[in-house]
Amino acid sequence: ISEGAAYGDDAQMNSNYPLVRMTDSGGGVHYARTYNWSSTSVMTGSKPVSTEFTILAAAGVYQLVVVANGFASDPMPFTVPVWVDFSHWTYYPSGSYNFPFNYLTDAISAVPPGGTIAIRADVQPSVDPYTRPPLTITKAMTIISVGGPSTIGN
């Protein structure tokens, strides 16, 4: 709708790049880094535009809006998953994409009711290498494998 602050002959400060804002159920606001914008044009009409973004928020359900020059899109529900990678070992796993949990049991404890667990299998097929007692899942959740097949259990 607007290019922001374009006026005169010396101060062309267009700021029409997208921001991604996510609001959690408690009203907390989180921003995501955007990149690979398909367009920074204004008034694109019916032409779809897109951007990619990096999530820094914790797992859960958010209301997501994209903002450019103060104009926000309609809110959309967006779920940030808890990540597991059986072959990625870290001292401080947080369940994020970059620091995934090593064990499905940790992810099940961390995922909110109705949330999603995403098993990273993009480098190699993920296989939980340890014999564990049977899992009991007592809350609704979705478990997906991203980037290839995953095997849970023996």
N, C-alpha and C positions, 0 to 999 in steps of 0.2 A: 504494500500500500504506500510505503514511504521509503525514501533512501536515507532517512535519518536527518543529518545536519549538512546538507549541501546548499551553500549560499555564497554569493559574492565570487571573487576571483582568487581567493587565497586559502579558503578553509573548506576543503571538500572532504569531510569526515564521514563518509558513508560507513554505516555499521550494519549492513544487511546480512550478517552471518547468523545462523541459527544457534540458539541456546536450548538445551534440553533441561527442563525442570521437572523433578519428581517430588510429589508430596505424599508423605506416609500417612497412615491412619490417625496418628497423633498430631498432625499438622506440621511436622518437621519437613523442611524443604531441603532437597539435595539437588545439586547440579551435576551434569555429565559433560565431559569434554567431547566436542563434536569435530568431525573431520570428514573428508571425502564428500563435500557438498556437491550435489548435482548441478546447482545453480545458485547464484546470489542475486539474480534478477528480481525486480519488484513487479508487481501486477502481472503475474504469470497466467492469470485466468484459469482455464481448466487444465493447464499443463501440470502434471505431477512433478513435484520436486522431492528430493530425499537427502538425507544425511546419515552418516554412521556415528555412533557415540560409544564412549567407554563408560561403563557403570562403576561408580565408586560407592554406591549405597549398599547397605546390608540386605540380605535376602528378605523378601516380603512382597506385598502387593502395594503398588503406588498408583497415584493418578499422574499420568505423564502428559505434559504439554510441550510444544515446541514454540519458542518465542523468537521473533525477529523484529527489531526496532520497537519493542514494546507491545507488539501485537501477538497475542497468544492464540494457538490453535484450540480447538475443543479438547477437553481432557479425555484421555483414554486410559483404561485400567492396564497396568503393566506389571508383570511378575518378575522379580529378580530371583533366580534360582540359587539354591545351595549347591556348590560344585564339589564333586568327588573325583579323584584320579588315583586309582589303586597303584599306579606305577610312579607317582610323583611324591617324593619324600621331602618334607619340610619340617623344621623344628616348631614353627608357629603357624599351623594351618588355621585359617579363619573361615573356610567355606566359600571364599571368593574364587573367581576364575583364576587369578594369579597365585593364590595360596589355598588350593583346594584341600578338603579333608582327605585323608588317606583311607578311611574306613567308612563304610556305609552306615555303621551304627552311630558314628559321630554326626553324620548328615541327618539321620532320622531324628536325633535329639535336637538338632539346630533348626530344622525346617519348621516354619509356622504351619498350623493346621490349614489345609487346602493349598499349601505351597508346592514348589517343584524342586526335585533333586535332579541335577544334570550330571551324568557320569561322563567325564572327558575320555574319549577314546580316539582322539584325532591323531595321535602319534603312533599308537599300536593298539590292538584290541585290549581292552581293560579286563583284567582277571583279578578278582580278589584272591591273593595267594594263601590266605590263612584259613584254617578250619575254625569256624566259629559256631557257637550255639545257634540254634534256629532263631531267626529274627521274628519278633512280634511287633507288628505295626498297628497302633491303636488310634491313629488319627488319619484323616483323609489327606492324600498327597498324590502327586504325579511323579513318576520316575522315568526319565528319558535317557537315552544314550546319544551323545553328540559326536559325530565324526567317524562312526564305525560301530561294530558290535561290542557288546559288553557281556561278561559272564559273571553272575553273582552266585556264590556258593560252590560247593563241590558236587 
